[in-house]
């Protein structure tokens, strides 16, 4: 976003990012429930979005305090996102440490 001066292009990218985010929340929660059947994992998905919004707000307020330009803020946000992606990749648990799926409920017969 820091290198895209035309306003309409910035609007288009922000719109597509919003659509992608909504799709991730809708389809991601469905996939999580299908594969893990564990509600705490689903809660982590939604709390991660909330934490990201809160941290993004604090980042912008700190940038305003230090009088950073919007271009500098976007570049910094991109760098922070890259660092968090690397940290997430390094901290990802191996398959042997992953949470096992919860068993499906047994169906009762009405006899």
Backbone torsions as a table, in degrees:
resi	resn	phi	psi	omega
1	UNK	NA	-25.4	-178.4
2	UNK	-70.3	-23.6	-176.2
3	UNK	-107.0	14.8	-178.9
4	UNK	-115.8	87.3	-176.5
5	UNK	-69.1	-34.3	-177.2
6	UNK	-64.0	124.8	-175.0
7	UNK	-60.3	-39.3	-178.1
8	UNK	-64.6	-33.9	177.8
9	UNK	-68.6	-39.8	176.3
10	UNK	-63.0	-43.6	177.9
11	UNK	-60.9	-42.3	179.9
12	UNK	-63.6	-44.3	179.4
13	UNK	-65.2	-41.3	178.4
14	UNK	-64.2	-39.3	177.8
15	UNK	-63.6	-47.5	180.0
16	UNK	-64.3	-35.2	176.3
17	UNK	-65.6	-38.2	176.9
18	UNK	-65.8	-41.2	177.4
19	UNK	-64.1	-43.3	178.9
20	UNK	-63.7	-39.3	178.9
21	UNK	-65.3	-44.3	178.1
22	UNK	-63.4	-41.9	177.6
23	UNK	-62.6	-39.7	178.4
24	UNK	-62.8	-42.2	-179.5
25	UNK	-67.5	-41.7	-178.2
26	UNK	-72.2	-55.7	-176.1
27	UNK	-76.3	-31.8	177.6
28	UNK	-64.5	-42.2	178.9
29	UNK	-66.1	-36.2	177.0
30	UNK	-64.6	-45.2	179.3
31	UNK	-64.0	-40.9	179.6
32	UNK	-62.0	-45.0	-179.4
33	UNK	-67.8	-33.9	178.2
34	UNK	-68.4	-39.7	-173.9
35	UNK	-88.8	-35.5	-175.9
36	UNK	-106.5	-30.7	-174.0
37	UNK	50.8	36.0	-177.6
38	UNK	-124.2	112.9	-174.1
39	UNK	-65.1	-25.7	-178.9
40	UNK	-70.0	-30.5	177.0
41	UNK	-69.1	-38.5	177.6
42	UNK	-64.7	-39.0	177.9
43	UNK	-62.9	-34.1	178.6
44	UNK	-65.0	-35.6	178.1
45	UNK	-61.2	-49.5	-176.7
46	UNK	-74.0	-34.2	178.2
47	UNK	-70.2	-30.0	176.5
48	UNK	-62.7	-38.8	177.4
49	UNK	-65.2	-44.2	179.4
50	UNK	-63.5	-41.2	177.8
51	UNK	-64.8	-39.4	178.1
52	UNK	-62.7	-40.6	177.9
53	UNK	-64.7	-44.5	-179.5
54	UNK	-64.4	-44.9	179.7
55	UNK	-67.4	-36.9	177.1
56	UNK	-62.6	-39.3	177.6
57	UNK	-63.1	-45.2	179.8
58	UNK	-65.3	-36.2	178.1
59	UNK	-62.5	-45.3	179.9
60	UNK	-66.0	-41.3	178.1
61	UNK	-62.8	-40.3	176.8
62	UNK	-64.9	-39.4	177.7
63	UNK	-63.9	-38.8	176.8
64	UNK	-66.3	-38.1	179.3
65	UNK	-60.9	-39.7	-179.9
66	UNK	-92.0	8.3	176.2
67	UNK	58.4	42.6	175.4
68	UNK	-75.2	148.4	175.9
69	UNK	-77.0	165.6	178.9
70	UNK	-63.9	-34.7	178.5
71	UNK	-64.0	-42.8	178.5
72	UNK	-64.9	-40.2	177.9
73	UNK	-62.4	-43.1	179.3
74	UNK	-65.5	-42.2	179.1
75	UNK	-64.0	-41.9	177.6
76	UNK	-64.8	-39.7	178.2
77	UNK	-64.2	-38.9	176.6
78	UNK	-64.4	-42.6	178.4
79	UNK	-64.8	-42.9	177.5
80	UNK	-63.1	-39.9	178.0
81	UNK	-62.5	-42.0	177.6
82	UNK	-63.2	-42.1	178.4
83	UNK	-65.6	-39.8	178.4
84	UNK	-67.6	-34.4	176.6
85	UNK	-64.4	-42.2	177.4
86	UNK	-63.7	-45.1	178.9
87	UNK	-61.8	-42.0	179.2
88	UNK	-63.3	-40.8	178.7
89	UNK	-63.4	-41.0	180.0
90	UNK	-71.6	-31.1	-177.1
91	UNK	-92.6	-0.8	-178.9
92	UNK	-63.1	127.1	-179.6
93	UNK	-69.2	149.5	176.6
94	UNK	-72.3	167.0	-177.2
95	UNK	-62.0	-30.9	-178.7
96	UNK	-72.5	-18.3	178.1
97	UNK	-101.6	1.0	-178.1
98	UNK	-71.8	155.3	178.6
99	UNK	-71.5	130.3	179.3
100	UNK	-73.8	148.9	177.7
101	UNK	-63.6	146.4	175.5
102	UNK	-74.7	145.5	179.2
103	UNK	-67.6	149.1	176.4
104	UNK	-71.2	148.2	177.7
105	UNK	-69.0	141.6	177.8
106	UNK	-77.0	141.1	178.7
107	UNK	-80.2	136.9	176.7
108	UNK	-91.1	142.7	174.4
109	UNK	-96.0	143.6	-177.4
110	UNK	-93.8	55.0	-180.0
111	UNK	-103.6	NA	NA
